[in-house]
Amino acid sequence: MGNLNKNYILWSVLIISLALFCCRRFFSDDVKKQLINKQTTIVNVEKVVLSKTNMVLDFVGTAVSNEAVNITSNITQKVAKVNFSDCDFVKKGTLLVQLNVEKLKTQQKQAEINLREQQREFSRLSALKAKNVVASKDYDAQHTKLQDAQAKLDEVIEEIKEGSITAPFDGILGFRQISEGALLTSNSVITTIDDIKQIKVDFAVPEKYFSMIQNGNKIKVTCIVVPNKIFDGKVIAMDPRISEGARSISVRGLIENDGYFLRPGMTLNISMEILNRDAIMISEKAVFNVGEKHFVFALIENNKVKQMPVEIGQRQRGTVEILSGLAEGDCVVTEGVTKISDGDKVEVR
């Protein structure tokens, strides 16, 4: 009985020892395999090159009339006739409002009579002066009267002209603000007129793009009102001052308003093409975020990877611009980014 117990204990110890050895060997091999697999993750890489690129920047802006004024009267007179309707398209010089100038026409006749009389008297004195039988001061006084009579006639004629209020340029009128018989003063707005054959586009651009923008940059404009139409134009001016609060610069473009679809005050979407320049563009798949910072895995010696912080710029068509952090000739991982960590050894496909 004692020998049986001893044999049982001996076999139990032997079996347990063998089991522990197998487990240790199994788990040790498994860990080694995981380490080997981790060290040899297969990745795709991309070589960093400097290339010419056309950057496209997107902004939101506001439509502004090419020309816009309030039409008013320069003289105080009653309205004799209104010659337009609300929102008419008119040509430059079109008569819009005729004021009552009958009294002014009477004053014109009187001024013409006075001028002829002063001209006759001046002619008579001129003949006498040639014979030295008239004093110079009388001749000069009459010359002054003649000039005064001419000035009064010119003034009346100019007031009569101002009684005919015309369109200052081609454009679309606003609502009519007056009626026939109304007394107009210099503060009375008759209507508005906007030249919308061309539309100015005002938008703000962050100051970091200041050096990239210049007059002549092409722009493409779209509007939610006309979703399937693109309006082509160009940058015509930049504000010389940068806004301290917004840290942006005001830019003005000009576009052709084909079909008169766009109107002043509309919200417009602007895409601006920056002229050709050198830039580092890599695949978006190579860039990943940690918090608010951007990183890439760069391939270094011995096929190891290093996590590199980068500053990104414009994104376009699946690529992203690298402003800093990489140099021409570097290699970055584009596929397998999620399977590796800083310092890992990889196998390049």
C-alpha positions in Angstrom: 0.0 0.0 0.0 2.8 2.4 0.8 4.6 1.6 -2.5 1.4 2.4 -4.4 1.1 5.8 -2.8 4.8 6.6 -3.5 4.3 5.6 -7.2 1.2 7.7 -7.5 2.9 10.7 -6.1 5.9 10.2 -8.4 3.7 9.9 -11.5 1.7 12.9 -10.5 4.8 15.1 -10.1 6.1 13.8 -13.4 2.9 14.6 -15.3 2.6 18.0 -13.7 6.2 18.8 -14.6 5.7 17.7 -18.2 2.5 19.8 -18.5 4.3 22.9 -17.2 7.1 22.4 -19.6 4.8 22.1 -22.5 2.8 25.2 -21.5 6.0 27.2 -21.1 7.3 26.1 -24.5 4.0 26.7 -26.2 3.5 30.2 -24.8 7.1 31.1 -25.3 6.9 30.1 -29.0 3.6 32.1 -29.3 5.1 35.2 -27.9 8.1 34.9 -30.2 5.9 34.5 -33.2 3.9 37.6 -32.2 7.1 39.6 -31.8 8.4 38.3 -35.1 5.1 39.2 -36.8 5.1 42.6 -35.2 8.6 43.4 -36.4 7.9 42.4 -39.9 4.6 44.2 -40.7 4.2 44.6 -44.4 3.6 48.3 -45.4 3.5 50.4 -48.5 5.6 53.5 -48.7 5.7 56.7 -50.8 8.7 58.8 -51.6 8.3 62.5 -50.9 8.8 64.6 -54.0 8.6 68.4 -54.6 6.2 69.1 -57.5 4.4 71.9 -59.2 0.8 72.2 -58.0 -2.2 74.5 -58.5 -3.7 75.0 -55.1 -7.5 75.6 -55.0 -8.8 77.6 -52.0 -12.5 77.7 -51.1 -14.2 80.8 -49.6 -17.6 82.3 -49.0 -18.3 85.8 -50.2 -20.9 88.3 -51.0 -22.1 89.6 -54.4 -21.8 93.4 -54.9 -23.0 95.5 -57.9 -20.4 96.6 -60.3 -21.9 100.1 -60.0 -24.7 101.2 -57.7 -26.2 104.6 -56.9 -29.3 106.2 -55.5 -31.0 108.3 -58.2 -31.9 111.7 -56.7 -32.7 115.3 -57.9 -30.2 118.1 -57.8 -32.9 120.8 -57.8 -36.2 121.3 -55.8 -39.0 120.9 -58.3 -42.3 119.0 -58.7 -42.5 115.8 -60.7 -44.2 116.3 -64.0 -43.8 112.8 -65.4 -42.4 109.4 -64.2 -41.1 107.5 -67.2 -40.2 104.1 -65.7 -41.6 101.1 -63.8 -40.3 99.0 -60.9 -37.2 97.0 -61.7 -36.9 98.0 -65.3 -33.7 97.3 -67.3 -32.6 100.7 -68.8 -29.8 102.0 -70.9 -27.5 104.9 -70.0 -29.2 108.2 -70.8 -32.8 106.9 -70.6 -35.2 109.6 -69.3 -36.5 108.4 -65.9 -38.2 111.5 -64.5 -39.2 114.8 -66.0 -39.5 117.7 -63.5 -41.7 120.7 -64.0 -39.3 123.3 -65.6 -41.9 125.6 -67.2 -40.9 128.4 -64.8 -37.2 127.8 -65.6 -37.9 128.0 -69.3 -39.5 131.5 -68.7 -36.4 132.5 -66.8 -34.3 131.2 -69.7 -36.1 133.5 -72.2 -35.6 136.5 -69.9 -31.9 135.6 -69.5 -31.5 135.3 -73.3 -33.2 138.8 -73.8 -30.9 140.3 -71.2 -27.9 138.7 -72.8 -28.7 140.1 -76.2 -29.2 143.5 -74.8 -25.8 143.4 -73.0 -24.1 142.1 -76.2 -25.5 145.1 -78.2 -24.3 147.6 -75.6 -20.9 146.0 -75.4 -20.6 146.1 -79.2 -21.5 149.8 -79.2 -18.9 150.6 -76.5 -16.3 148.5 -78.3 -16.7 150.7 -81.4 -16.5 153.9 -79.4 -13.4 152.6 -77.5 -11.7 152.0 -80.9 -12.2 155.7 -81.5 -11.0 156.6 -78.0 -14.3 158.4 -77.2 -15.3 156.2 -74.2 -13.7 155.7 -70.8 -12.0 152.4 -70.2 -14.0 151.9 -66.9 -17.3 152.2 -68.8 -16.1 149.6 -71.3 -14.8 147.3 -68.6 -18.1 147.6 -66.6 -20.1 146.7 -69.7 -17.9 143.7 -70.3 -18.6 142.5 -66.7 -22.3 142.9 -67.3 -22.1 140.8 -70.5 -20.2 138.0 -68.6 -22.8 138.1 -65.8 -25.7 137.9 -68.3 -24.0 134.9 -70.0 -23.4 133.2 -66.6 -27.1 133.6 -65.6 -28.3 132.1 -68.8 -25.9 129.1 -68.5 -27.2 128.6 -64.9 -30.8 128.5 -66.0 -30.0 126.1 -68.9 -28.2 123.8 -66.5 -31.1 123.7 -64.1 -33.4 122.9 -67.0 -31.1 120.0 -67.9 -31.2 118.8 -64.3 -35.0 118.7 -64.6 -34.6 115.7 -66.9 -33.3 112.9 -64.7 -31.7 110.1 -66.7 -30.0 106.8 -66.1 -26.3 107.3 -65.4 -25.3 103.9 -66.8 -26.9 100.6 -68.1 -28.5 98.7 -65.2 -31.6 97.5 -63.4 -33.8 99.9 -61.5 -35.2 99.3 -58.0 -38.6 100.2 -56.7 -40.1 103.6 -57.6 -40.2 105.8 -54.6 -42.0 108.9 -56.0 -45.2 109.7 -57.9 -46.2 112.4 -60.3 -46.9 115.7 -58.5 -44.5 115.0 -55.7 -42.1 117.8 -54.7 -38.5 116.5 -55.0 -35.6 117.9 -53.0 -31.9 116.9 -53.0 -32.7 114.4 -50.2 -35.4 112.6 -52.1 -34.5 109.2 -53.5 -36.3 108.5 -56.7 -35.1 104.9 -57.1 -31.9 102.9 -57.2 -29.9 101.6 -60.2 -27.4 98.7 -60.2 -25.1 97.6 -62.9 -25.2 93.8 -62.7 -23.8 92.8 -66.1 -20.7 92.2 -64.1 -20.7 91.3 -60.4 -18.0 92.1 -57.8 -17.3 89.4 -55.3 -16.0 90.4 -51.9 -14.5 87.7 -49.6 -12.0 87.3 -46.8 -8.8 85.3 -47.1 -6.7 84.2 -44.1 -3.4 86.1 -43.8 -1.3 82.9 -44.2 -2.3 82.9 -47.9 -1.4 86.6 -48.4 1.8 86.0 -50.4 0.0 83.5 -52.7 -2.7 85.9 -53.9 -2.3 88.5 -56.6 -4.4 90.3 -59.1 -5.3 88.0 -62.0 -5.8 84.9 -59.9 -8.7 82.9 -61.5 -11.8 82.3 -59.5 -14.9 80.2 -60.1 -18.1 81.2 -58.4 -21.2 79.2 -57.6 -24.5 80.0 -55.9 -27.2 78.0 -54.3 -29.8 79.9 -56.5 -28.1 78.5 -59.7 -26.6 75.2 -58.5 -25.5 73.9 -61.9 -23.8 77.0 -63.2 -20.3 78.2 -62.7 -19.3 81.8 -63.2 -15.7 82.5 -64.2 -13.8 85.6 -63.1 -10.6 86.9 -61.6 -9.2 88.8 -58.6 -9.1 92.5 -59.3 -8.1 94.1 -56.0 -6.8 93.3 -52.5 -7.3 95.5 -49.4 -3.9 97.0 -48.4 -4.8 96.4 -44.7 -5.1 93.1 -42.9 -7.9 92.8 -40.3 -6.4 92.7 -36.8 -9.4 90.9 -35.4 -10.0 88.3 -38.0 -6.4 88.1 -39.3 -7.6 88.1 -42.8 -7.4 90.2 -45.9 -10.3 91.4 -48.0 -10.2 90.4 -51.6 -12.4 91.6 -54.5 -13.1 89.6 -57.6 -15.0 90.4 -60.8 -17.2 87.9 -62.7 -19.4 88.0 -65.7 -23.1 87.7 -64.7 -24.3 85.8 -67.7 -28.1 85.6 -67.7 -28.3 88.1 -64.8 -28.8 85.2 -62.4 -26.8 86.8 -59.6 -28.0 89.8 -57.6 -26.3 92.1 -55.1 -26.3 90.7 -51.5 -26.3 87.0 -52.5 -24.0 84.5 -50.7 -21.5 83.1 -53.1 -19.1 80.2 -53.0 -15.7 81.0 -54.4 -12.9 78.6 -55.5 -9.7 80.4 -56.2 -6.8 78.9 -58.1 -3.4 79.8 -56.8 -0.7 80.0 -59.6 1.8 77.2 -60.1 4.1 76.7 -57.2 6.4 74.1 -55.6 4.8 72.0 -52.9 5.1 68.7 -51.1 1.9 66.7 -51.7 1.5 63.2 -50.1 -1.4 60.7 -49.9 -4.0 61.6 -47.2 -3.7 57.9 -46.0 -0.2 58.7 -44.7 -1.4 61.3 -42.2 -3.0 60.4 -38.9 -4.0 62.5 -35.9 -3.1 62.4 -32.3 -5.3 64.9 -30.5 -5.2 68.0 -32.6 -1.7 67.3 -34.1 -0.9 65.6 -37.4 1.8 62.8 -37.8 3.2 60.5 -40.4 5.4 57.4 -40.1 8.7 58.0 -41.9 10.9 55.1 -43.0 14.5 55.4 -41.5 17.5 53.1 -41.5 17.1 49.3 -41.0 13.6 49.5 -42.3 12.3 51.0 -39.1 9.6 53.7 -38.8 9.7 56.9 -36.9 6.6 58.9 -35.9 7.1 62.5 -37.3 4.9 65.6 -36.5 3.9 67.5 -39.6 2.0 70.7 -40.5 -0.5 70.3 -43.2 -1.9 72.8 -45.7 -4.4 72.4 -48.6 -6.2 69.1 -49.2 -7.2 68.2 -52.8 -8.1 65.0 -54.7 -6.9 62.5 -52.0 -3.6 64.4 -51.3 -2.6 66.8 -48.6 0.1 69.5 -48.7 2.9 69.2 -46.1 4.1 72.7 -45.0 6.7 71.4 -42.6 8.1 68.2 -41.0 9.1 66.4 -44.2 11.8 67.0 -46.8 12.2 65.9 -50.4 13.5 62.4 -50.6 11.9 61.2 -47.3 9.7 58.0 -47.4 6.4 57.8 -45.6 4.1 54.8 -44.9 0.8 55.0 -46.8 -0.7 51.6 -46.1 -0.4 49.7 -42.8 -0.3 52.9 -40.7 -2.7 51.5 -38.1 -0.7 48.3 -37.6 2.6 49.9 -36.6 4.1 52.0 -33.8 7.0 54.3 -33.4 10.3 52.4 -33.8 8.8 49.2 -35.3 10.7 47.3 -38.0 8.6 46.8 -41.2 8.8 45.0 -44.5 8.3 47.3 -47.5 6.1 45.8 -50.1 
